[in-house]
Amino acid sequence: MMVPETQGKNWFHDNTVGFEHEMELPEGKKLHLLLEKDFTCLENRAEDQSDNYPNPKLQH
């Protein structure tokens, strides 16, 4: 998936959650692509979430 350079560079700082695109495949089929930010979970998890985005549902 290609994201316009300006949008990709600003993605970290803006409120855009993700990008999606639908791609035509042979025989009339389609591939739906979705690229989203990985937010921290609302519940405590054992996995490392240190590189996830802050969950907007936890912000006031």
C-alpha positions as CSV (number, residue, x, y, z in Angstrom):
1,M,0.0,0.0,0.0
2,M,1.3,3.4,-0.9
3,V,0.5,6.4,1.3
4,P,1.2,9.9,0.1
5,E,4.5,11.1,1.5
6,T,3.0,14.2,3.3
7,Q,0.3,12.1,5.0
8,G,2.8,9.4,6.0
9,K,5.2,11.8,7.6
10,N,2.4,13.6,9.5
11,W,0.5,10.4,10.5
12,F,2.3,10.1,13.9
13,H,1.2,13.6,14.9
14,D,-2.4,13.8,13.6
15,N,-5.7,12.1,14.4
16,T,-5.8,9.9,11.4
17,V,-6.2,6.3,12.6
18,G,-5.5,4.6,9.4
19,F,-5.7,4.3,5.6
20,E,-7.6,1.9,3.5
21,H,-7.7,0.9,-0.2
22,E,-9.5,-1.6,-2.3
23,M,-7.6,-3.3,-5.0
24,E,-9.1,-5.0,-8.0
25,L,-8.1,-8.6,-8.5
26,P,-8.7,-11.0,-11.4
27,E,-12.1,-12.6,-11.9
28,G,-14.0,-9.6,-10.4
29,K,-12.6,-10.1,-6.9
30,K,-11.3,-7.4,-4.6
31,L,-8.7,-7.1,-1.9
32,H,-9.4,-4.7,0.9
33,L,-6.3,-3.3,2.5
34,L,-6.4,-1.6,5.9
35,L,-3.4,0.0,7.6
36,E,-4.1,1.3,11.1
37,K,-2.2,2.7,14.1
38,D,-1.6,0.1,16.8
39,F,-3.1,1.6,20.0
40,T,-2.3,0.4,23.5
41,C,-5.0,-2.0,24.8
42,L,-7.6,-0.9,27.3
43,E,-7.0,-4.0,29.4
44,N,-3.7,-4.9,30.9
45,R,-1.8,-7.3,28.7
46,A,1.4,-9.2,29.3
47,E,2.7,-8.1,25.9
48,D,5.1,-5.2,25.4
49,Q,3.1,-2.2,24.2
50,S,5.8,0.4,24.6
51,D,5.9,1.2,20.9
52,N,2.1,1.5,20.5
53,Y,0.2,4.7,20.2
54,P,-1.6,6.0,23.3
55,N,-5.2,4.8,23.2
56,P,-7.5,7.8,22.5
57,K,-10.2,6.2,24.6
58,L,-8.0,6.7,27.7
59,Q,-7.3,10.4,27.0
60,H,-9.6,13.1,28.4
